[in-house]
Amino acid sequence: MNCRGNETRKRIITEYIVEPKAHLKLLANQRKNSDAKAIIEDEYYIFTAVGKRDGK
C-alpha cells in the first residue's frame, strides 16, 4: 500500500486499523524496493492494516 503524503496517511488511519509489526534496519549496502516504488537504503517499518468497515 502506498502511504506517502500526509493526506494519504490520514485516510489510511481513518479507514484501517493499523498496527506496527516490525522496525527493520538494513545492513550496509543493502537495498529494498518499497510498495511505493521507492528504494529503501536505511530502515523501514512493517505494518498490518485491517479495514474498519469490512475487516479486510
trRosetta pair geometry for C-beta under 8 A, 3 or more apart (Angstrom, degrees):
i j d omega theta_ij theta_ji phi_ij phi_ji
1 12 7.2 118 145 -116 137 128
1 35 5.9 28 41 135 31 151
1 49 6.6 -27 12 33 159 151
2 8 7.0 -58 117 -176 82 153
2 35 6.1 -146 -71 121 54 94
2 36 4.3 107 -129 -106 81 82
2 37 7.7 -10 -100 6 115 88
3 8 5.8 177 -154 125 43 115
3 9 5.7 72 180 -88 93 76
3 12 5.7 -8 -122 -35 104 161
3 35 7.9 50 2 79 84 121
3 36 6.9 -98 34 -64 54 124
4 8 6.1 44 74 51 41 149
4 36 5.1 107 -28 -147 114 150
4 38 7.9 114 -70 -24 134 132
5 8 4.3 82 71 10 98 108
5 9 6.8 -169 92 -9 50 87
6 9 5.7 -59 -148 38 31 111
6 10 6.3 33 155 -21 66 105
7 10 5.7 -51 -148 34 32 113
7 11 6.5 33 153 -18 64 104
8 11 5.7 -55 -151 36 32 111
8 12 6.4 34 151 -22 65 105
9 12 5.6 -51 -147 33 33 114
9 13 6.5 22 160 -10 66 104
10 13 6.3 -61 -148 41 29 101
10 14 6.3 29 153 -21 64 110
11 14 5.6 -60 -149 37 31 113
11 15 6.1 8 162 -3 68 115
12 15 6.3 -71 -142 47 25 96
12 16 5.5 -31 180 31 67 117
12 18 6.5 55 141 -61 103 136
12 49 6.8 -61 -173 -133 103 143
13 16 6.8 -69 -109 60 24 78
13 18 5.9 -68 -104 9 73 129
15 51 6.5 -34 157 -135 86 72
15 52 6.1 -149 -178 18 36 106
15 53 7.5 -38 -158 -4 77 102
16 49 4.1 6 172 -172 148 98
16 50 6.2 136 -160 63 84 33
16 51 5.8 -52 -103 -95 75 38
16 52 6.3 -150 -103 -25 19 84
17 49 7.1 155 72 -153 46 49
17 50 4.8 -16 53 59 100 93
17 52 6.1 119 -33 -79 84 79
18 47 5.4 -1 -169 177 93 134
18 48 7.3 167 -149 83 46 49
18 49 5.1 -8 -100 -102 76 83
19 47 6.4 151 76 -160 40 78
19 48 5.1 -6 57 54 95 94
19 49 8.0 -176 22 -75 65 41
20 23 7.2 7 178 -50 125 88
20 45 6.0 -56 -137 -173 103 119
20 46 7.5 103 -163 79 61 51
20 47 5.5 -49 -101 -100 46 82
21 46 4.7 -56 67 102 105 96
21 47 6.2 161 5 -112 89 24
21 48 5.8 81 -44 -20 122 90
22 45 6.9 166 89 -155 54 52
22 46 4.4 19 49 39 95 111
23 43 6.8 17 175 176 83 115
23 44 7.8 -169 -151 99 51 32
23 45 5.3 -20 -103 -102 69 79
24 43 6.4 175 92 -154 49 70
24 44 5.8 -12 60 61 94 73
24 45 7.5 165 17 -92 74 28
24 46 7.0 43 -8 -15 113 103
25 42 7.2 -40 -145 161 71 60
25 43 4.7 -27 -104 -100 61 99
26 30 4.1 -150 178 83 106 113
26 31 7.2 65 -172 -81 159 23
26 32 6.5 -153 -91 -9 132 110
26 40 6.8 151 -35 127 140 97
26 41 6.7 -120 60 175 149 28
26 42 6.2 -167 35 -176 106 9
26 43 6.6 -146 2 -78 79 42
26 44 7.7 47 -36 4 101 94
27 30 4.3 80 58 -15 77 131
30 41 7.8 151 86 -149 54 51
31 39 5.6 -16 -169 -172 115 103
31 40 6.7 147 -163 74 58 55
31 41 5.5 -18 -108 -98 82 71
32 39 7.5 139 71 -162 38 56
32 40 4.4 -21 65 59 92 110
32 44 6.8 -99 74 3 136 146
33 37 7.4 -15 -172 -132 97 33
33 38 7.7 151 -157 78 54 36
33 39 6.5 -38 -101 -103 55 58
33 40 7.4 -169 -86 12 4 88
34 37 6.8 -52 76 22 82 16
34 38 4.6 1 37 57 126 82
34 39 7.3 -141 -1 -74 91 9
34 40 5.3 105 -54 -37 99 105
34 44 7.0 -170 -99 -122 103 145
40 43 7.6 -105 -179 74 111 16
40 44 4.9 -17 -150 -51 153 128
50 55 6.0 -13 177 -156 107 45
50 56 7.1 159 -155 87 66 9
51 54 4.7 6 99 51 136 80
51 55 6.1 -43 69 12 86 12
51 56 4.9 6 19 58 123 61
